[in-house]
Structure formats: structure tokens, C-alpha cells
Amino acid sequence: MTGEVTHMVTVGGHRLRVRVRPGDSVPLVLCNGIGAGLEVLEPVVEHLDPGRTVVRFDVPGTGGSPASFLPHGFPYLARMLGRLLDDLGYGTVDVLGYSWGGGLAQQFAFRNPRRCRRLVLVATATGALMVPAAPAVLAKMVTPRRFADPDHLAANAATIYGGSARRGDPGLDRIVGHQAVSRRGYLYQLLAGAAWTSLFALPVIRQPTLVVAGTDDPLIPLVNARIMHRLLPNATLELHSGGHIELLTNAPALASVVDGFLGAPSQTRPT
């Protein structure tokens, strides 16, 4: 996208690929889904207010960030994100966590109550202690094969993602497929989610929070969003009729919801 800058930043021995769209607002940090590189979030970035500063990055083992030697949980990754933002020169930020990235976003907000101004949680849940998807859905998440095999993605997308994937969205392979993810990096991300929960921390996350969920999301059943909405002290619940990837396939509508919650860039200034 015009004006964006992509570069590598070394944080705690990890080389992270980072892409920044400069603007005149509190930066919005995007935390991506499992196995996905920062390109996946292109549709939503394109439809966010053009004056909004947006920061994207690849966690170790995805996109352009090499896999780490050892697995790391969300607490470590949240500290790493904080150090990355320090290196970029950003203080207060807004954070949007999508799917797996919602766990990282929750951990960051919990760890940084003053630094995280507002929190957006899209198609996500509370980690190990959540209402799980059906076994048939979970079994398809064990491997990143859908990112590399278009036929496998086409055969399984409806079962995993629901919503627009059930309707055979023609852009699905372009949006979701062709991800550069190492098997080790994917496994480490699975382990991070399996060894963590935010269930008991949610009442302490007092930042204004927008919880966005689809009523046809097989991967993250809707009840999880309702639980989060109830436990978060300052949460707003936004429901849509789609599935797990509507943030990407219906980006104009959901980006508008996010913009409305965060406020116009002219109303916020970086610190």
C-alpha cells in the first residue's frame, strides 16, 4: 500500500518483519491469526481510515519472521511486542487481535493497562479455557496445509471458517492461501494457545474493548464472545451474520465498525 514501510527489526534476538502505514493518530497494532503473515490483513488495512497509523508484524515463524529456536507463550510474545513498539518509537497504542492474535492482544492489554488505550477482539476467545469448536473442525487446524494447498483450502474452508467461505467466496485463496509459515512456527503458535487462558484476567482488562463475532463461526463458537463480553468490564459486543474470516472478506463493513469504535484519527494523537 502507498506510504507503507516494511523493514526488519531485531527484538530480543528475534528478527521480526514489520510494516507500518504512517498516519496522524494513536497507532493501531494488528495481531494476526495463526500461521498468517501480515499480508492477510491487507483488506482491513485498505478500508481503515487512511489517516490512521497502522502497525503490522509477523510473529516468529510466520511471513518474513524466522522461527524461534524454542516455543514462546503469550506472556513472552506480549513483552516482545512491547519492546518492538519501543524500538519503533510508539508509546500509547490501540490493539486489534484477530483469531489467535486475540490472545496476544488480550495479554498485551492485561500487561500494559496504561499503554493500551483501546482493545478490539475479532473472532477470538480465551485460550485453553473456552467453549471449543467441534472435533472435526479442530482436527483440520492441526496442520497449516490449507495455506499451501488451494485444493485442500477449497475442500475444508466452509467447515473451518463458515460464513462467506460457505458461499464459495472467489477471493478466499487470494486472501487466506499462499502463507509462508514454517511447521515449527505453526506448532509453536498452537502450543502458545494451548498453554494459556485469559479467562481469569478479563475482569482486570478495563480498557474500552470491542468484541466482534460472527454468528456462523465454526472455529470460535459465538458463546465465547458472549462470555468475554460479560467478563470484560468495559466491553461492547458487535455481532455479524458471517463467519471466522469476515474481517478479511467483508473488510469494508467491519473496518468501518473498528474505525467508529477507535474514533477518527483527528480525535486521537500519538504520545
BELRAZI-V724354 format. One record per backbone hydrogen bond with DSSP energy under -0.5 kcal/mol. NH is the residue of the N-H (numbers start at 1). CO is the residue of the C=O. E is the energy in kcal/mol with one decimal. If there is no record, write none. Layout:
# BELRAZI-V724354
nh->NH co->CO e->E
nh->NH co->CO e->E
This chain:
# BELRAZI-V724354
nh->4 co->1 e->-1.8
nh->5 co->20 e->-2.3
nh->7 co->18 e->-2.5
nh->9 co->16 e->-2.6
nh->11 co->9 e->-0.6
nh->11 co->14 e->-3.0
nh->14 co->11 e->-2.2
nh->16 co->9 e->-3.1
nh->16 co->14 e->-0.7
nh->18 co->7 e->-3.0
nh->19 co->56 e->-2.7
nh->20 co->5 e->-2.6
nh->21 co->54 e->-3.1
nh->22 co->3 e->-0.6
nh->22 co->20 e->-0.7
nh->24 co->51 e->-2.3
nh->27 co->92 e->-0.6
nh->28 co->53 e->-2.8
nh->29 co->27 e->-0.6
nh->29 co->94 e->-3.0
nh->30 co->55 e->-2.8
nh->31 co->29 e->-0.5
nh->31 co->96 e->-3.0
nh->32 co->30 e->-0.5
nh->36 co->33 e->-1.6
nh->40 co->37 e->-1.6
nh->41 co->38 e->-1.1
nh->42 co->39 e->-2.2
nh->43 co->40 e->-0.6
nh->45 co->41 e->-2.1
nh->46 co->42 e->-2.5
nh->47 co->43 e->-0.9
nh->48 co->44 e->-0.8
nh->48 co->45 e->-0.8
nh->52 co->49 e->-2.2
nh->54 co->21 e->-2.1
nh->55 co->28 e->-2.7
nh->56 co->19 e->-2.9
nh->57 co->30 e->-0.6
nh->58 co->17 e->-2.1
nh->59 co->57 e->-0.5
nh->61 co->65 e->-1.8
nh->62 co->59 e->-1.8
nh->63 co->180 e->-1.3
nh->65 co->62 e->-2.5
nh->66 co->64 e->-0.6
nh->77 co->73 e->-2.3
nh->78 co->74 e->-2.8
nh->79 co->75 e->-1.7
nh->80 co->76 e->-2.4
nh->81 co->77 e->-2.3
nh->82 co->78 e->-2.0
nh->83 co->79 e->-2.2
nh->84 co->80 e->-2.3
nh->85 co->81 e->-2.5
nh->86 co->82 e->-2.0
nh->87 co->83 e->-2.4
nh->88 co->84 e->-1.8
nh->89 co->85 e->-0.7
nh->89 co->86 e->-1.0
nh->90 co->85 e->-2.7
nh->93 co->115 e->-2.6
nh->94 co->27 e->-3.0
nh->95 co->118 e->-2.2
nh->96 co->29 e->-3.1
nh->97 co->120 e->-2.9
nh->98 co->31 e->-2.7
nh->98 co->96 e->-0.5
nh->99 co->97 e->-0.5
nh->99 co->122 e->-2.8
nh->101 co->98 e->-2.1
nh->102 co->99 e->-1.8
nh->103 co->99 e->-0.5
nh->103 co->100 e->-1.5
nh->104 co->100 e->-0.9
nh->105 co->101 e->-2.4
nh->106 co->102 e->-2.3
nh->107 co->103 e->-2.3
nh->108 co->104 e->-2.5
nh->109 co->105 e->-2.5
nh->110 co->106 e->-2.5
nh->111 co->107 e->-2.4
nh->112 co->108 e->-2.0
nh->116 co->112 e->-2.5
nh->117 co->93 e->-3.1
nh->117 co->115 e->-0.8
nh->119 co->208 e->-2.2
nh->120 co->95 e->-2.6
nh->121 co->210 e->-3.2
nh->122 co->97 e->-2.8
nh->122 co->120 e->-0.5
nh->123 co->212 e->-2.5
nh->128 co->196 e->-3.3
nh->129 co->126 e->-0.7
nh->130 co->128 e->-1.2
nh->132 co->130 e->-0.8
nh->137 co->134 e->-1.1
nh->138 co->134 e->-2.3
nh->139 co->135 e->-2.4
nh->140 co->136 e->-0.6
nh->140 co->137 e->-0.8
nh->141 co->138 e->-1.4
nh->142 co->139 e->-0.8
nh->147 co->144 e->-2.1
nh->148 co->144 e->-0.5
nh->148 co->145 e->-1.4
nh->149 co->145 e->-2.1
nh->150 co->148 e->-0.6
nh->153 co->149 e->-2.4
nh->154 co->150 e->-2.6
nh->155 co->151 e->-2.0
nh->156 co->152 e->-1.4
nh->157 co->153 e->-2.3
nh->160 co->156 e->-2.1
nh->161 co->157 e->-3.2
nh->162 co->157 e->-0.7
nh->162 co->158 e->-1.2
nh->163 co->216 e->-0.5
nh->165 co->162 e->-2.0
nh->166 co->163 e->-1.4
nh->167 co->163 e->-0.7
nh->167 co->164 e->-0.5
nh->168 co->165 e->-1.1
nh->169 co->164 e->-1.2
nh->172 co->169 e->-1.7
nh->175 co->171 e->-2.2
nh->176 co->172 e->-3.1
nh->177 co->172 e->-0.6
nh->177 co->173 e->-1.2
nh->178 co->147 e->-2.2
nh->179 co->147 e->-0.9
nh->181 co->179 e->-1.2
nh->182 co->61 e->-1.9
nh->186 co->182 e->-2.5
nh->187 co->183 e->-2.5
nh->188 co->184 e->-2.5
nh->189 co->185 e->-1.8
nh->190 co->186 e->-2.3
nh->191 co->187 e->-2.4
nh->192 co->188 e->-2.1
nh->193 co->189 e->-1.9
nh->194 co->190 e->-2.0
nh->195 co->191 e->-1.5
nh->196 co->193 e->-0.9
nh->198 co->126 e->-1.3
nh->199 co->126 e->-0.6
nh->201 co->198 e->-1.0
nh->202 co->198 e->-1.8
nh->204 co->201 e->-1.9
nh->205 co->201 e->-0.8
nh->205 co->202 e->-1.2
nh->206 co->204 e->-1.2
nh->208 co->117 e->-0.5
nh->209 co->234 e->-2.6
nh->210 co->119 e->-2.6
nh->211 co->209 e->-0.6
nh->211 co->236 e->-3.2
nh->212 co->121 e->-3.2
nh->212 co->210 e->-0.6
nh->213 co->238 e->-2.2
nh->215 co->240 e->-2.3
nh->216 co->242 e->-2.5
nh->217 co->214 e->-0.6
nh->218 co->216 e->-0.6
nh->219 co->160 e->-0.7
nh->224 co->221 e->-2.0
nh->225 co->221 e->-0.5
nh->225 co->222 e->-0.9
nh->226 co->222 e->-1.5
nh->227 co->223 e->-2.2
nh->228 co->224 e->-2.3
nh->229 co->225 e->-2.6
nh->230 co->226 e->-1.9
nh->231 co->227 e->-2.1
nh->232 co->228 e->-2.5
nh->233 co->202 e->-0.5
nh->235 co->232 e->-0.9
nh->236 co->209 e->-2.6
nh->238 co->211 e->-3.4
nh->238 co->236 e->-0.5
nh->239 co->237 e->-0.5
nh->240 co->213 e->-1.9
nh->244 co->161 e->-2.9
nh->246 co->243 e->-0.8
nh->248 co->245 e->-1.6
nh->249 co->245 e->-2.3
nh->250 co->246 e->-2.5
nh->251 co->248 e->-0.7
nh->254 co->250 e->-1.8
nh->255 co->251 e->-2.9
nh->256 co->252 e->-1.3
nh->257 co->253 e->-1.4
nh->258 co->254 e->-2.2
nh->259 co->255 e->-2.8
nh->260 co->256 e->-2.3
nh->261 co->257 e->-1.8
nh->262 co->258 e->-2.4
nh->263 co->259 e->-2.1
nh->267 co->264 e->-2.4
nh->268 co->264 e->-0.5
nh->268 co->265 e->-1.2
